[in-house]
Amino acid sequence: MDMSVAPGTVIDALKHRYIKKAGPAPNADEEQLIQSLRDIADDQLSNKQGLLDLVAASSPDSVFSDANLATLQSVDDCINLISKLIDVDQQISDQLQLVMPELACQLLQTPNLPLETQDHSILAVLDLLVSASVGWSPDLGRAGEKLFSEISETVASTRSGAGDFKEPLENMQAFLDKEQKRTSKLEERLIASETGILRSRKSTVMTAQMINREMNDKKLTPPIIEFLQGPWYDSIQLLALTKGFNSEEWFRAVKMTETIIWTYQPFETEHEDTLQKEKQRLYRIIEHIPAEIRELLVALEHKTESSEAALENIESEHVMVISGQALEYEEFSPIETGEQTFDQGTSVSRILLKKVNNLQPGQWFTFEEDNIQARIKLVLKLEDIQQLLFTNRNGMKALEKSFDELAYYLSASVIKLLTHEAIFTSTFTSYYQGLVETLEKDQKQAAEDRVEADREEAKQEAARKEAIAKAKAAALAKEEADREQQEREREERLTNARNEAAKEENIEKVKELNETVNALNVGAWLKLPGADGVMEECKLAVKIAAADKMIFVGRSGVKIGEYSTKQLVQLLVAGEAVIDDEGVEFEDTLAQVVTKLRQDRNKSYGDLTGS
């Protein structure tokens, strides 16, 4: 299946699977790794050690890239999987191991090889080798030797490093086609001869089993015993052989056998009405049975003097039954089948039988019992008699089993179904598909996680900004409310002060304080209500006579208030303000400093420093 996956994507998938953290900087390139793989000795390849370990042992100072190491590890993992899926002879397994280094080289050069459709890839060569050798064993004689020689030549050609696998594939296929023609003829002859034998044997056994089953625990007379185990037995065998066990004729014969035997059984009821009904049914059946038996025998062209004589005896005994005379019953032994019934069949599950029913000619198995080991191929499956025929790789008969027997042997692992069709291609393709799908799934998940993380981060940032905005709004609202409250309190203080100053007893005081306020100089210190109404020390920072405005600041330089002369006087009258220093001292000091500067300007450096 061509997935059209780019080599880079496959490398990313391999690194995603195997490289958890970046390794040291490589000091050896891909070509050096390929050469190291091709230099591995044959005897080292048969010890089940992984290619990665073999390369590490042969090139201890080489550091290969993460992509190269991941590719090599994937080859080791797929080889381990395949070794658990296939079952070939050890000599064949050793031959396959010789190709593994070259397989790794091809994957290093073409990482997406398992995901491309190629008719002549190294994977196709390995598939053909497994398919050709699944039935091989050392005991196959000259044919087996020729096959092994061809396998060895194909292996040698494949691992030569030429990179062209068309020729070894075509040569191997041509050999197998020629061999298949030979074995097919042998199998056809075997099937032709064995089919008749199996059907004849099975018809004998199954007919005997059917008659024995119907006769079991029944009361029968010597004539009917002789008929059932003689002429009738022979006739039903012929019917089974010609019509089959799933035919309408077979089921009719089984029913007729049951009916014949029933006519000889004593009535089990003593109830008069029921007894009469049973007798009437018996009379009707007895009337027609001889004719039906003769009809069946004629159809089979198996009507004989002995069968006719037996039928006459049966008719005589039926007359006795109708007339109410007692029959003379006799003990009898069942028909010998010549083989033991497969007792384990009763414990075989439907699931196992379904597996057997699903088997098809051409499938290979291993068979191991009583120290006998064999590789066998199913060549014949007879559904009607539920028989199976197996051969070895040379087309010689190896085993025959019933469906029940095979189901039991499968459950006991005596017989195991072999997996060999396109095993290398299917394993590597499935494995690499899984790696790519995992990468894509994880990348998709990572992208979704990033989107979710970005969404969450954006959500948190939006929440943070919203909280800041709300906090700012609340702060502004509070600031505005505080400002309005302070303004109201200021107006209230000014109103109270104005009212206090307007009192008659304060007229003189207002006049005096007017003069004092007018005389205040910049730098004067007072105590005035702050924003919260608490008295604070403040200094007259600005005095604008024309605008009748005075601005006061605290010791930190922050504005405390702004008043007119009238307002400040009213506050002083009301006790809401106090003058600590009118600023005269400040003016005198300033004048002294200015005078001193003027005097010093005319002095020399020596006069100033005293030198």
Secondary structure as GFF3:
##gff-version 3
##sequence-region A 1 611
A	DSSP	alpha_helix	7	18	.	.	.	ID=ss1
A	DSSP	alpha_helix	30	38	.	.	.	ID=ss2
A	DSSP	alpha_helix	42	45	.	.	.	ID=ss3
A	DSSP	alpha_helix	51	58	.	.	.	ID=ss4
A	DSSP	alpha_helix	66	85	.	.	.	ID=ss5
A	DSSP	alpha_helix	90	109	.	.	.	ID=ss6
A	DSSP	three_ten_helix	113	115	.	.	.	ID=ss7
A	DSSP	alpha_helix	122	133	.	.	.	ID=ss8
A	DSSP	alpha_helix	141	158	.	.	.	ID=ss9
A	DSSP	alpha_helix	166	215	.	.	.	ID=ss10
A	DSSP	alpha_helix	222	227	.	.	.	ID=ss11
A	DSSP	pi_helix	228	232	.	.	.	ID=ss12
A	DSSP	alpha_helix	233	243	.	.	.	ID=ss13
A	DSSP	alpha_helix	248	262	.	.	.	ID=ss14
A	DSSP	alpha_helix	272	299	.	.	.	ID=ss15
A	DSSP	alpha_helix	305	323	.	.	.	ID=ss16
A	DSSP	three_ten_helix	343	347	.	.	.	ID=ss17
A	DSSP	alpha_helix	350	358	.	.	.	ID=ss18
A	DSSP	beta_strand	364	369	.	.	.	ID=ss19
A	DSSP	beta_strand	372	382	.	.	.	ID=ss20
A	DSSP	beta_strand	387	391	.	.	.	ID=ss21
A	DSSP	beta_strand	397	402	.	.	.	ID=ss22
A	DSSP	alpha_helix	403	411	.	.	.	ID=ss23
A	DSSP	beta_strand	415	417	.	.	.	ID=ss24
A	DSSP	alpha_helix	423	501	.	.	.	ID=ss25
A	DSSP	three_ten_helix	504	506	.	.	.	ID=ss26
A	DSSP	alpha_helix	507	519	.	.	.	ID=ss27
A	DSSP	beta_strand	525	529	.	.	.	ID=ss28
A	DSSP	beta_strand	535	544	.	.	.	ID=ss29
A	DSSP	beta_strand	549	553	.	.	.	ID=ss30
A	DSSP	beta_strand	559	563	.	.	.	ID=ss31
A	DSSP	alpha_helix	565	573	.	.	.	ID=ss32
A	DSSP	beta_strand	578	581	.	.	.	ID=ss33
A	DSSP	alpha_helix	584	600	.	.	.	ID=ss34
A	DSSP	alpha_helix	605	609	.	.	.	ID=ss35
###
